[in-house]
Amino acid sequence: MIEVVLRAVRVDVGTSTPLLLLEEVGGDRVLPIFIGAPEATAIAYALGNIETPRPMSHDLLGNVIGALGAQLFAAEITELVDNVFYANLRLLRDSAEINVSARPSDAVALALRVGAPILVNDELMALQGKILSIEDEDDETEDAEEVPSEADLVAELRDFLDTIRPEDFNQ
């Protein structure tokens, strides 16, 4: 497994879909994963350390895991099947490991909330990882705007949520 960090959350202009960019630690490959708007919001809240009056779903899950005497050891992005990414939550409880299937966006949101590492399967990174050079970065900014700060990310996601229509999901 390869450890990654969340490099950015962007909105793809062509599809108006949020996109995670997971960058390998100590390397130059990035794994892009399209996610839903609610998950992007949850991730933005986690990045901004934004507290809500009541627990959001990912906060709730983290609280339940802790209340059961377990901890999130790692969030793993494991495979891509028919253009759908899969992930596992690796929990540790009483020195026993428990694996729970999850969507990558939920796994990343939870890992960010509780400070757990995010890992990507070696073969998946080899097949789907992209090397972004400085020129690629410049080209990409024409299609998707990188969020330079946490506050800008939250503002961009709020704007996205304010303008999205139910018809946009029927494409």
N, C-alpha and C positions, 0 to 999 in steps of 0.2 A: 504494500500500500504506500501511496505517495501522499505526504501531507500537503495540503493546499490552504490558501487564505483567500478570503473574499476580496478580490481586487476591485470590483465595481458592480453596481446594479445599473443597468442601462435600459432604455426603452428603444426597441427596434422600430425605426421609423416606418419600414415597409409593412409591418404587421401590427404595430402599436402594442406589442407584447413585451413585458419586462424580461430581461435577460440577466442571468448571473454569470459573472466571469470569475472562475475559480483558478487562481494562479498557483503553480507548484512552488513550494518553498525551496529556495536554492536552485531554481531552474528557470527556464524561459517559456514553458508551455502553459497555456491557459485552456481550461475546459469551459466552453459556453453551454449554458443550460437555460432554455426558455421556461419561464414560470408564470403563475397566475398573478393577477393584480393584488388579491388579498395577501398572498404569501410575500409579495414584494413589499407591501406595507408593513407586514410583521417584521421582515428583515430590516427595513428602514428604521423601525422603532427600536429594534435591538441594537443596531449600529449607533443610533442617537441616544441610547440609554434612556429612552422616553418611558416614563412610568405612566400607567393608565390607572384610573380610579379603581377599576376591577381588573383581575388578571385576564390577559388575552389567552387564547388557546395554547400558545407555546409556553407562556408563563405557567398556566395551569398544569400542563403536562410535566414541566420541570418540577413543580411543587408536588405533584403526585408521585413522581419517581423518587424524590427525596423523602416524602412521607412513608413510602414503602421500604425505606432503608437502602435504596439503591442510588447509583450515580451514573450519569452518562459518561462512559469511558471514551467514546468516539462516535462521530457520525460518518458513515462510509457511503460513498457513491460507488455502487458495485457493478452495474452493467447497463447496457443500452439494448433494448429488445423492441423491434418494430418502431423505432424513433421515440421510445419512451424510456427515460432514465429510471433506475431503481436504486434504492438506498436502504441501509440498515442502521438502526440505532443499536450500538453495542453498550449494554448496561452491565454494571458490576454490582452484585448483591451477595453479601456473605461469601466472598471469594468465588462465586459462581458467575459465569458470563451468560447473559441473556441477550439474544438477538431479536430485534423487532423490526419488521418490514416497515418502510416509510417512503414517502415521496421525498426526493432530494431537497425541494424547497423547505419542507417542514423540518427535515433533518438539519439543514443549515440554520434555519431560524432558531431551532432549539439549541444547537451547539453554540451559536452566538450568545444566546441568553444565559447559558450556564458556563460558558468558557471552555467547552470541550473542543478537542481538535477535529478538523474535518479532513477526511482521507478519501483518496480516489484509487480505485483498482488500477494496478500498473498497466495491464493490458488495455483497459478502457482509455487511460491517458495516452498510451501509445497510439491507439487507433483514432481517438477523437480530439486529442489535445492539439491546439493550434499554437504556432510560434508567432508571436506578435513582435515585429520589429518596430523601430521608431517610425518608419514610413507607413507600416500598417496602422499604427496608432493615428497618424495624421489622416489617412484615408478613412478610418473608422469614424472619426469625429464628424465627418460629413454626413454619415448615415445615422449615428447614434451619439448622443452627447454624454460624455463622461461626467459623473457627478464629482465635483472637486471637494465638497464638504458634506458632512452629515446633514446639516440644515438644508442645503440645496437638494440633497437626495429626498428628504422628507417632503419638501415643497414640490418637487417634480412629481413624486408619487401621488400627492394630494391632487395636483392638477390633472394627472392622468385619470384618477378615480372620479374626479368631477366631470370629465368630458367623455368617459366611456359610456356606451349605450348597450343595452341588451342585444341589439341587432349585430353588434360587432363580434359577438361570440358565435354567430351562426355561419361564419365564413368557412 
